[in-house]
Every structure is written in structure tokens, then in C-alpha cells.
């Protein structure tokens, strides 16, 4: 099946390029600001809604939610304005006015976009920062929550815990992640094996489209509702709020955190983990992390394996289950911490150190910032000991500051949900998710860390999924392919290189939805879904 007619494509490209550049090359910020206030119903002052480079608040607002310091350099392209809306009409106004003035839009919720695509662009753009759209309403009778996109995962956990100790939500590990971006990419956490992805548990939403109109699930239609729940942020519109189906959790859950050094058979435990974690009872989640870093006293490279767990039940049940399925880990009663579910989320937020302070979930500042790169993979079968040994040898490189190999088990509920249920296609047949995470502090170390990450990724090619090699949309990685930045419309051939890796067979459907709701590709970035052009019948 061929996707496009060159005559149609050429005409549309020339038309859109003319319209877009009309505003970009000589924009008038006074006109733009006036447009925003003309189209929004608000009483906010200019200083609280619109921040331009001449505003005293501009740098603070821009930098507050940048989590990857690679994209905070003086030479990094900056927005011509930042809008921090506090209600829907201001988002609608931003869309209408950016469109009429020829600006692109980047939308940011938590700032954890690993490639900075939610707040960086190489063309004149406006950043819509949703940080003030952060309200959360919990309905314990309906067992649901309305959450605005600018709220964080930690804030959601905290508000659930205020109202109930027997309800939870299957979101992520890191409390500072914004709900908007997390759900847009599918999202998984410590209850993924019990309840699936976070996006699987979204039941309604409010979204602003490319014309500045607001729709809920009923009025937007099931196609768009399907696409926004895992099809990636920045492609279909701006989601203002999400209605979440809360899930039952027992009054008491059990967590543990165990670390093993390399001389404590850590390598053998990682290999064995692959056979256990995706197959055990779905109430049990055990992630495994290998971390390598240089010792502070200069004595050499330290490598250790850590195992973090959440069990939806009591410690005695967990110990019995572990004795049957993973006795090699040597879990003991004193390793187990019984607590409420919300306390277990605080335990995770603390880096698996303490569960005492739930207020930690409300802190929007991450535990630490740095320069980073992440890549992802999905093995379809356990990785051999020989292949893993090749990875461990690469981890011993003392020129690298900190590297991590992150293993997340799927299985359980993930095996029961069709790959077409949401755009997130990596379910049955993908028992393990892998993240390769590299972090460093100094700009002069960028090159060696990025090159090492790409070399490791190439090394792992034979041991992971193929045709296509699967990747996780929330671990955005521009190395796997990008749209053509010189064109408003990207070809199917260009976009499918990365699109099939993120979305598998769902990519074509995402393009069809895009063509229905944003035919002229107003919402776009380096890896946004392009609209499907008219098919050519052969």
C-alpha cells in the first residue's frame, strides 16, 4: 500500500510553508500578547500568564522544569514566550494565537522528556507550561480521579492517600513526572503486572485540538481518545485533564530493597531474575537495576545490582512466595517493610530509603539533576549469561560517571490486554522492558557518554526484539529516527523508522487519527505523529 501522491504533497507543503513563515520571520510580540488576552477569559496579569525573554520571571519558569541539563545551555534554542495557563480558555487562546502568528507549540507538564522535545525547538515557538493546571479531585465512591495534566505522579499518589488507603493508581516510580506526558506515552510503574499501563486505566479526558476547541471523550470520539492514551505527547492536541479509574489495593502491602555487590553473585542473580520476575504471581513486582560508578576514594569502579519490589499483600505471604520462586535472592523477614500503598510510593520516591514522609511526594524538585541519555529495548526471551557478561565489561569503563541497566518485568495483566487496545503495543511477547541510562555532570563529557550509550545499544542488537526493534515512547530517543525538520509534512517512510519501534502495528492507525484531527500538522515535533496522506489506489 502506497501512502501519498507527490502532487498533493507538494501543493500542501508549499501552502503550509507560506502560511507558517508569514508569522515567523518578523513576529510582533505585542500583537501576540494582545491576541492571547483577547481570546482567553481570565483576569491574570501579564506576569503570571505570559513570560517573554524580557520578563524577570522568564528564566526561572523555563529552567524550573528542565530535568536534562543537556538542554539548558545558553546556545539551546529558547521559546519566544512561555505561557503558564491556569484554565482551559488560556490554552485555547494559546493555540489560536500561535496558529495565527506562525509559532509552533511545545507543551510541557513535568519536564522529564529525555530529548527536551517538550521545551526545545529549532524554529520560533511558544512553550505552554501546564504547571499551574495541577488540580486533582478524588472520588472514592466512584473510585475515580480527575487529574489535570500539570499535576505530578507524586501529587496524585498523595491526594489518593489522603482519601483512601485501599485505592491506588498504577503510575510510575518518579514523583516529579508530569501526569500529562506520562499518560501520553502509556506509562508503567510498580503495579503494571496487576493492572497494566497507566493509560489502560484512563476513562475520559479533556483535550484542546488544533482549532482551539475543547472536547471530552464523547465529543472527541473513540479514535482520538484511543490515540491520546499512549500515542505520544505533542501530536494530537493538548490534553487538559484525565479521568482515571482508581484500582483496589490491600490495606497492607510489602516492599523491599536489596543490593548485591558483584562478589555476591550479582551477575548470576540478574540472569536468574529474567526467568522469575515476569512469571510470578501478578501481585508481585520485582525490578532489577545494575549501577556502575567510580568510588569516591579513587579505589576503582563499583558495580552492584539492586532489587526493588512491591507486593500487594503481607510480608509472610511474600516470603513464602519468594522462597518458592526466587530463593537465590536470599530475602529475609528483616528485609521486608509492611506499609500502606501510598507509603510504598513514598518509599520508592525516596530512592527506596524511607517511607516516613509522604510530603516527599509533593516535592516537584527531583532528587538530583544532571546531563543524561536513555535508550530502551524489549527482549523477547532471556538474555544469555555470555551476552550479559559483554555488557558488564562495558560498564567497567572508568571514563563514565554513572551508568544503569534498568529491568522492568511485564507479564501478568500485560499478557491479557491486546496490543491494539491502546497505541502501546509492547505487551504479550515482551516479558521484559530494558532501559539503558547514563548520567553525568559536565558538558565536556557529553561526547564520550553519548557515544558509549550508542555503542552499548548497538552491542545489544542481537539479543533484543527485531523487525522492528521495539522502543518505549516515554523514553524518547532521537537516535532511532526523526521527522524531517525542513518540512511541515513528514513522509511515511521517514516517520515509520521510529514510529514502528514505538507503536508497532498501531503506527498506521495513529497516522489516520492524526489526519482526521490535525490534517495540516499544527502539533508537531521531531517525533510527532504525521498525518496520513490520501491513499493511492493501485
BELWOTA-V78352 format. One line per field, one symbol per residue. ss: DSSP state (H for helix, E for strand, C for the rest). psi: psi as a letter, one per 30 degrees, with the letter a starting at -180 (. if undefined). burial: 1 if it has 24 or more other C-alpha atoms within 12 Angstrom, else 0. Layout:
ss: ???
psi: ???
burial: ???
This chain:
ss: CECCCHHHHHHHHHHHHHHHHHHHCCCCHHHHHHHHHHHCCCCCCHHHHEEECCCCCHHHHHHHCCCEHHHCCCCCCCCCEEECCCCHHHHHHHHHHHHHHCCEEEEECCCCCCCCCCCCCCCCEEEEEHHHCCCEEEECCCCEEEEECCCEHHHHHHHHHHHCCCEECCCCCCCCCEHHHHHHCCCCCCCHHHHCCHHHHEEEEEEECCCCCEECHHHHCHHHHHHHCCCCCCCCCEEEEEEEECEECCCCEEEEEEEEEHHHCHHHHHHHHHHHCCCCCCCEEEEEEEEEEECCCCCCEEEEEEEEEEECCCHHHHHHHHHHHCHHHCCCHHHCEEECHHHHHHHHHCCCCCCCCHHHHHCCCCCCCEEEEEEEECCCCCCCHHHHHHHHHHHCCCCCCEEEEEEEECCHHHHCCCCCCCCCCCCCCCCEEEEEEEEECCHHHHHHHHHHHHHHHHHHHHHCCCCCCCCCCCCCCHHHCCCCCCCCCCCHHHHHHHHHHHHHHHHHHHHHHHHHHCCCCCCCCCCCCCCCCCCECC
psi: kkflkeeeeeeeeeeeeeeefefeihkjeeeeeeeefefkjlgkleffekjlffkffeeeeefegjfjffhglefkklkflkkilflefeeeeeeeeeefggklkkkkdfggjfggffgklglklkkjjgefiglkjkjfefhlkkklfflleeeeeeeefefkggkakiaaejffkkeeeeefgdklafgefegaleffgkfllkkkafgglkkaeefflfeeeeefifgklgefajkelkkkjllkllfklklljkkklfghheeeeeeeeefeefflkffkkjlkkkkklkkfggfakkklkkjklkkialeeeeeeeeeefhfffhkleffkjklleeeeeeeefgghekgejfffffjfklellaklkkllljkflkkleeeeeeeeeeffjffkekkkjkkkkbabefffkkfgelfjfjckfifkkkkjkkklekefgeeeeeeeeeeeeeefefgalliljklkefikjfffllljffkekkleeeefefefeegbffeeeeeeeeeefieghejlafhlklkklkkkk.
burial: 0010000010011000100110110000100110111001000001011111000001001111111111110000011111111111111111111111111111111111111111111111111111111111110100111111111111111111110111111111111111111111111111111111111111111111111111111001001111111111111111111111111111011111111100000111111111111111111111111111100000001111111111111111011011001100111000011111111111111111001001111111110011111111111101100001001101111011111111111111111010111111111111111111111100000100110111011001001110011111111111110110001111110011111111111111111111111111111111111111100000
